[in-house]
């Protein structure tokens, strides 16, 4: 992950935004007292969606269970 001071990031913000949009690699921006992370908007949306799903009671357990289930355990016909 690339790291830039706030001064460096400010001077090349347009270039950083383009690089992040293409590479999808976040950038750390540092200052004397605080740090921040700049991410592509589409990645931010995915992060928020993931956090939303994982905050639902039982969802994390259900997802992990589904990931461990083999294809032979999957329903062949939907019961809708």
MDTraj code that builds the backbone (N, CA, C; nanometers):
import mdtraj as md
import numpy as np

residues = "UNK UNK UNK UNK UNK UNK UNK UNK UNK UNK UNK UNK UNK UNK UNK UNK UNK UNK UNK UNK UNK UNK UNK UNK UNK UNK UNK UNK UNK UNK UNK UNK UNK UNK UNK UNK UNK UNK UNK UNK UNK UNK UNK UNK UNK UNK UNK UNK UNK UNK UNK UNK UNK UNK UNK UNK UNK UNK UNK UNK UNK UNK UNK UNK UNK UNK UNK UNK UNK UNK UNK UNK UNK UNK UNK UNK UNK UNK UNK UNK".split()
xyz = np.array([
    [0.0855, -0.1166, 0.0000],
    [0.0000, 0.0000, 0.0000],
    [0.0907, 0.1237, 0.0000],
    [0.0622, 0.2138, -0.0910],
    [0.1410, 0.3366, -0.0992],
    [0.1016, 0.4314, 0.0139],
    [0.1976, 0.5101, 0.0587],
    [0.1743, 0.6081, 0.1636],
    [0.2267, 0.7435, 0.1186],
    [0.1452, 0.8470, 0.1422],
    [0.1834, 0.9836, 0.1073],
    [0.1513, 1.0750, 0.2243],
    [0.2300, 1.1791, 0.2393],
    [0.1951, 1.2809, 0.3377],
    [0.0755, 1.3582, 0.2815],
    [0.0059, 1.4265, 0.3683],
    [-0.1100, 1.5034, 0.3234],
    [-0.0676, 1.6092, 0.2215],
    [0.0511, 1.6642, 0.2385],
    [0.1012, 1.7647, 0.1436],
    [0.1250, 1.7018, 0.0066],
    [0.1894, 1.5830, 0.0060],
    [0.2144, 1.5128, -0.1205],
    [0.0825, 1.4726, -0.1877],
    [-0.0094, 1.4189, -0.1096],
    [-0.1379, 1.3740, -0.1636],
    [-0.2167, 1.4908, -0.2206],
    [-0.2121, 1.6032, -0.1517],
    [-0.2844, 1.7217, -0.1975],
    [-0.2304, 1.7700, -0.3321],
    [-0.0989, 1.7657, -0.3465],
    [-0.0356, 1.8132, -0.4690],
    [-0.0668, 1.7247, -0.5894],
    [-0.0964, 1.5968, -0.5643],
    [-0.1215, 1.5051, -0.6761],
    [-0.2530, 1.4298, -0.6604],
    [-0.3532, 1.4944, -0.6016],
    [-0.4796, 1.4279, -0.5726],
    [-0.5466, 1.3722, -0.6975],
    [-0.5508, 1.4487, -0.8028],
    [-0.6148, 1.4023, -0.9266],
    [-0.5468, 1.2758, -0.9782],
    [-0.4142, 1.2744, -0.9777],
    [-0.3382, 1.1576, -1.0228],
    [-0.3622, 1.0379, -0.9305],
    [-0.3637, 1.0624, -0.8002],
    [-0.3892, 0.9551, -0.7042],
    [-0.5268, 0.8929, -0.7260],
    [-0.6266, 0.9766, -0.7474],
    [-0.7626, 0.9260, -0.7694],
    [-0.7684, 0.8381, -0.8932],
    [-0.7019, 0.8795, -0.9986],
    [-0.7005, 0.7998, -1.1216],
    [-0.6280, 0.6675, -1.0984],
    [-0.5134, 0.6713, -1.0317],
    [-0.4369, 0.5496, -1.0024],
    [-0.5191, 0.4514, -0.9189],
    [-0.5886, 0.5028, -0.8180],
    [-0.6683, 0.4179, -0.7304],
    [-0.7856, 0.3570, -0.8063],
    [-0.8471, 0.4350, -0.8934],
    [-0.9602, 0.3851, -0.9718],
    [-0.9172, 0.2710, -1.0640],
    [-0.7950, 0.2777, -1.1146],
    [-0.7450, 0.1749, -1.2066],
    [-0.6878, 0.0547, -1.1308],
    [-0.6053, 0.0817, -1.0307],
    [-0.5343, -0.0269, -0.9607],
    [-0.6153, -0.0900, -0.8486],
    [-0.7122, -0.0169, -0.7959],
    [-0.7933, -0.0610, -0.6817],
    [-0.7079, -0.0870, -0.5576],
    [-0.5939, -0.0221, -0.5490],
    [-0.5080, -0.0297, -0.4313],
    [-0.5307, 0.0954, -0.3467],
    [-0.5654, 0.0800, -0.2199],
    [-0.5853, 0.1968, -0.1350],
    [-0.4540, 0.2707, -0.1103],
    [-0.4651, 0.3972, -0.0743],
    [-0.3497, 0.4809, -0.0442],
    [-0.3663, 0.5368, 0.0964],
    [-0.2598, 0.5288, 0.1766],
    [-0.2609, 0.5872, 0.3102],
    [-0.2118, 0.7312, 0.2995],
    [-0.2855, 0.8223, 0.3606],
    [-0.2459, 0.9629, 0.3647],
    [-0.2187, 0.9968, 0.5108],
    [-0.0973, 1.0429, 0.5359],
    [-0.0555, 1.0682, 0.6729],
    [-0.0398, 1.2168, 0.7009],
    [-0.0656, 1.2534, 0.8253],
    [-0.0373, 1.3887, 0.8720],
    [0.0276, 1.3773, 1.0089],
    [0.0541, 1.4888, 1.0710],
    [0.1227, 1.4878, 1.1994],
    [0.0421, 1.4144, 1.3064],
    [-0.0900, 1.4297, 1.3044],
    [-0.1726, 1.3731, 1.4106],
    [-0.2663, 1.2614, 1.3652],
    [-0.2993, 1.2548, 1.2365],
    [-0.3995, 1.1592, 1.1902],
    [-0.3568, 1.0966, 1.0584],
    [-0.4135, 0.9804, 1.0324],
    [-0.3958, 0.9137, 0.9035],
    [-0.5333, 0.8862, 0.8446],
    [-0.5379, 0.8723, 0.7137],
    [-0.6623, 0.8388, 0.6442],
    [-0.6279, 0.7436, 0.5309],
    [-0.7296, 0.6762, 0.4799],
    [-0.7096, 0.5851, 0.3677],
    [-0.8015, 0.6293, 0.2543],
    [-0.7456, 0.6420, 0.1366],
    [-0.8212, 0.6793, 0.0172],
    [-0.8439, 0.5522, -0.0644],
    [-0.9718, 0.5198, -0.0899],
    [-1.0059, 0.4002, -0.1669],
    [-1.0970, 0.4377, -0.2830],
    [-1.0999, 0.3521, -0.3837],
    [-1.1885, 0.3735, -0.4980],
    [-1.3336, 0.3623, -0.4513],
    [-1.4221, 0.4408, -0.5111],
    [-1.5623, 0.4425, -0.4699],
    [-1.6270, 0.3052, -0.4799],
    [-1.5998, 0.2313, -0.5858],
    [-1.6624, 0.0991, -0.5988],
    [-1.6171, 0.0046, -0.4884],
    [-1.4915, 0.0156, -0.4454],
    [-1.4461, -0.0664, -0.3334],
    [-1.5122, -0.0228, -0.2034],
    [-1.5307, 0.1061, -0.1859],
    [-1.5975, 0.1560, -0.0657],
    [-1.7407, 0.1027, -0.0576],
    [-1.8086, 0.0997, -0.1698],
    [-1.9457, 0.0464, -0.1722],
    [-1.9473, -0.1018, -0.1341],
    [-1.8521, -0.1788, -0.1846],
    [-1.8439, -0.3214, -0.1525],
    [-1.8129, -0.3411, -0.0040],
    [-1.7224, -0.2603, 0.0492],
    [-1.6887, -0.2686, 0.1919],
    [-1.8129, -0.2415, 0.2761],
    [-1.8870, -0.1368, 0.2439],
    [-2.0083, -0.1038, 0.3192],
    [-2.1143, -0.2122, 0.3070],
    [-2.1303, -0.2679, 0.1889],
    [-2.2279, -0.3749, 0.1697],
    [-2.1900, -0.4981, 0.2522],
    [-2.0618, -0.5309, 0.2532],
    [-2.0141, -0.6444, 0.3327],
    [-2.0399, -0.6209, 0.4808],
    [-2.0079, -0.5020, 0.5291],
    [-2.0328, -0.4701, 0.6694],
    [-2.1814, -0.4786, 0.7025],
    [-2.2658, -0.4347, 0.6105],
    [-2.4102, -0.4414, 0.6318],
    [-2.4564, -0.5871, 0.6446],
    [-2.4128, -0.6725, 0.5519],
    [-2.4519, -0.8135, 0.5575],
    [-2.4017, -0.8808, 0.6842],
    [-2.2770, -0.8532, 0.7199],
    [-2.2185, -0.9194, 0.8363],
    [-2.2765, -0.8688, 0.9680],
    [-2.3440, -0.7543, 0.9648],
    [-2.4046, -0.7024, 1.0876],
    [-2.5413, -0.7662, 1.1140],
    [-2.5985, -0.8345, 1.0159],
    [-2.7277, -0.9025, 1.0345],
    [-2.7068, -1.0252, 1.1223],
    [-2.7894, -1.0425, 1.2250],
    [-2.7735, -1.1574, 1.3154],
    [-2.7763, -1.2898, 1.2381],
    [-2.6761, -1.3726, 1.2625],
    [-2.6698, -1.5056, 1.2010],
    [-2.6135, -1.5082, 1.0599],
    [-2.5968, -1.3935, 0.9970],
    [-2.5517, -1.3910, 0.8567],
    [-2.4089, -1.4434, 0.8433],
    [-2.3202, -1.4032, 0.9322],
    [-2.1808, -1.4473, 0.9245],
    [-2.1735, -1.6002, 0.9322],
    [-2.2477, -1.6583, 1.0269],
    [-2.2477, -1.8036, 1.0438],
    [-2.3041, -1.8719, 0.9187],
    [-2.4098, -1.8155, 0.8626],
    [-2.4709, -1.8717, 0.7433],
    [-2.3751, -1.8677, 0.6241],
    [-2.3054, -1.7574, 0.6078],
    [-2.2105, -1.7438, 0.4968],
    [-2.0961, -1.8432, 0.5132],
    [-2.0404, -1.8507, 0.6345],
    [-1.9305, -1.9449, 0.6583],
    [-1.9749, -2.0886, 0.6367],
    [-2.0967, -2.1206, 0.6793],
    [-2.1497, -2.2551, 0.6572],
    [-2.1636, -2.2859, 0.5097],
    [-2.2137, -2.1910, 0.4339],
    [-2.2279, -2.2091, 0.2893],
    [-2.0949, -2.2259, 0.2193],
    [-1.9924, -2.1561, 0.2669],
    [-1.8591, -2.1667, 0.2067],
    [-1.7978, -2.3036, 0.2314],
    [-1.8348, -2.3683, 0.3411],
    [-1.7777, -2.4986, 0.3754],
    [-1.8557, -2.6141, 0.3132],
    [-1.9754, -2.5872, 0.2657],
    [-2.0597, -2.6909, 0.2068],
    [-2.0110, -2.7227, 0.0665],
    [-1.9988, -2.8493, 0.0365],
    [-1.9566, -2.8904, -0.0963],
    [-2.0704, -2.8756, -0.1967],
    [-2.0384, -2.8815, -0.3221],
    [-2.1375, -2.8662, -0.4284],
    [-2.2399, -2.9782, -0.4237],
    [-2.1999, -3.0954, -0.3784],
    [-2.2945, -3.2079, -0.3720],
    [-2.4032, -3.1830, -0.2668],
    [-2.3785, -3.0943, -0.1718],
    [-2.4783, -3.0628, -0.0697],
    [-2.5803, -2.9595, -0.1154],
    [-2.5563, -2.8994, -0.2287],
    [-2.6454, -2.7946, -0.2804],
    [-2.7719, -2.8582, -0.3387],
    [-2.8817, -2.7851, -0.3286],
    [-3.0083, -2.8345, -0.3830],
    [-2.9998, -2.8420, -0.5351],
    [-3.0530, -2.9487, -0.5908],
    [-3.0560, -2.9624, -0.7362],
    [-3.1780, -2.8914, -0.7940],
    [-3.2792, -2.8784, -0.7137],
    [-3.4015, -2.8137, -0.7583],
    [-3.4480, -2.7185, -0.6495],
    [-3.4793, -2.5966, -0.6873],
    [-3.5258, -2.4980, -0.5904],
    [-3.6674, -2.5304, -0.5453],
    [-3.6958, -2.5069, -0.4181],
    [-3.8274, -2.5350, -0.3632],
    [-3.9037, -2.4058, -0.3392],
    [-3.9183, -2.3267, -0.4418],
    [-3.9873, -2.1992, -0.4277],
    [-4.1330, -2.2198, -0.4602],
])
top = md.Topology()
chain = top.add_chain()
for i, resn in enumerate(residues, 1):
    res = top.add_residue(resn, chain, resSeq=i)
    for name in ("N", "CA", "C"):
        top.add_atom(name, md.element.get_by_symbol(name[0]), res)
traj = md.Trajectory(xyz[None], top)
